[in-house]
């Protein structure tokens, strides 16, 4: 029986906990991806964060709303960035014979064994949020939806060049070593900076996407390079908040440009207070909705793009009022990307 026919003949399921957040949801919208009539597909989301991280919480909260709207039974499994746990959760989803799976990889390069297992079970898998390695067989998954982390890095390089007028020096606070977003954002940034030879990197340290660790990393770099630092580049606004604390402690407010990403609530505060120059808007609302709709489209037999990248508007003090932290992307920015 084909996967599509299997969905159309499947009744509702009683969902157990299995160490997961399991929700049975009702309702149906008029969107193309919800046209599964009265059938209720069960979609498993394998995520590396949930209630333990504000972006993950917003991703799942928005996912729950979308699943309710589309009449989907939703199973969410949170690995907390443990690759072994996520591999085990893939086996749980397959054993439950879910109709589709969305994989948000917790660790870069661990996707293939999980995808092979799902393929053997005949369950389609979409990858969300964290772009997989280029050498991964594209036939193992239906497509990618989420931010282009490489593009995030290159956009930060452009913004840094604009802030420094093409001359100066900076330090870089990295994310978690081995994390897909951290790897690709730093790679995109370093490649982007090759276009700006007048700007020098003084040093870098990982901050693990953690405010306290990023503060420690920034403090160490400030101790080493002091007034030679014109800017601090960070992979997200949580890390930027830690860097801002280090800048305050060193009495360097107003002397160092700070760049972040994803427009977290703390990022909004930093821009409003004049402590951060620029961040990029990343929407967990778009992130989870697009992943769910992509899988539902596949289950309906529709073709989906290999890659669906979210818009990444630049946020500064000039346009900050147009955005809600961790909210949905304003329509005008969606239209810009589509055009």
Protein Blocks (a to p, Z undefined) as FASTA:
>chain_A
ZZklmmmmpccddddfkopacdddedddfbfklmnojaccddddddfbdflpfklmmmmm
mmmmmmmmnopacddddekhpaklmmmmmmmmmmnopabdcdddfbghilmmmmmmmmmn
opacddehiacdfklcfklpgbdcdddfklmmmmmmmmmmmmnnopacdddddddehiak
lmmmmmmmmmmmmmmmmbccfbdcdehhpaklmmmmmmmmmmmnmmmpmbdcdfbfklmm
mmmmmmmmnopghkaccddehiiaklmmmmmnopafbdcdddfklmmmmmmmmmmmmmno
pacdfbdcdddddddfklmmmpcehiacdfklmmmmmZZ
